[in-house]
Amino acid sequence: MRSARLLAALCVLVLGGGASAESAAALETIRFPSADGATSLVGFLFLPGGPGPYPAIVLLHGRSGPYSSLARGVYTAATLSGRHLAWGRFWQEQGYIALLVDSFGPRGYPAGFPRDSYRQRPASVSEQTVRPLDAYGALAHLRARGDVIGDRVGLQGWSNGAMTALVTMSDTAPGITRPTRTTGFRAAVALYPSCDMDAVKPRWTPYAPVLMLIASDDDEVSPKRCQDLAARSRAARAPLELVVYDGAEHNFDDPGRSKQSRDANRRATADARARTARFFDANLKRRPG
């Protein structure tokens, strides 16, 4: 029964439908400090109904930022991209508080960056040294809230944000000393990261479970690099699960027609939602014993 309800919700989200009016209204814009000690970040909170407390998930956008390409200079909750709205509402419906972090806007780049611009991006938005501090700032903010279960917070990122997630989950991550599942994030999901950064090679050991979802036909990042990283990490007994979606593309979970018109992307999106729901339920909702 639960699986049937989950699949029905997935179909609505994938086809671009919104959440109920009640859940859509439970979206708050907040400000909170990054752990860099200098930046006041913008965040968007997706809140379930009721007082809680709830487990929570921090969401990290990719290189394009959190807003729609049609934002036309207006960067607010009303112009968030379809993908971020879909995932935020999905977690809201699943009984999580979701916090989408805008790392680029407060640093002067609200529209994000175009494809193939990596070498031209400023150090102030580095996913190796800066954005992990935003993730830990978000974690601190959530733990200070009365409606969040403080030791049940997960992390999810896409592309550049997925690389941020991998660095954030490293046992040598900036922004935290001697991280554990209790002091840091309890689990993380990384969707189509590049896996080609100094911070994750040649050694990368996550301190908590990580689920990595990649696309075999990704033409923006190399799936092979992620497969190689996963092989090295699992050989070192790291708590990493890798899933490769055959025929899927980069940004396969974008709910727009251009991506969802392909069967491989639709299948990958539905499986990613169901799989991440199981993953976070197991790591954030279930308590030992």
Helices and strands as residue ranges (DSSP letters): H 2-14, H 21-25, E 27-33, E 40-46, E 54-60, G 77-79, H 82-93, E 97-102, G 105-107, G 118-120, G 123-125, H 131-143, E 148-158, H 160-168, E 187-191, G 198-200, E 210-215, H 223-235, E 240-245, H 257-260, H 263-280, I 281-285
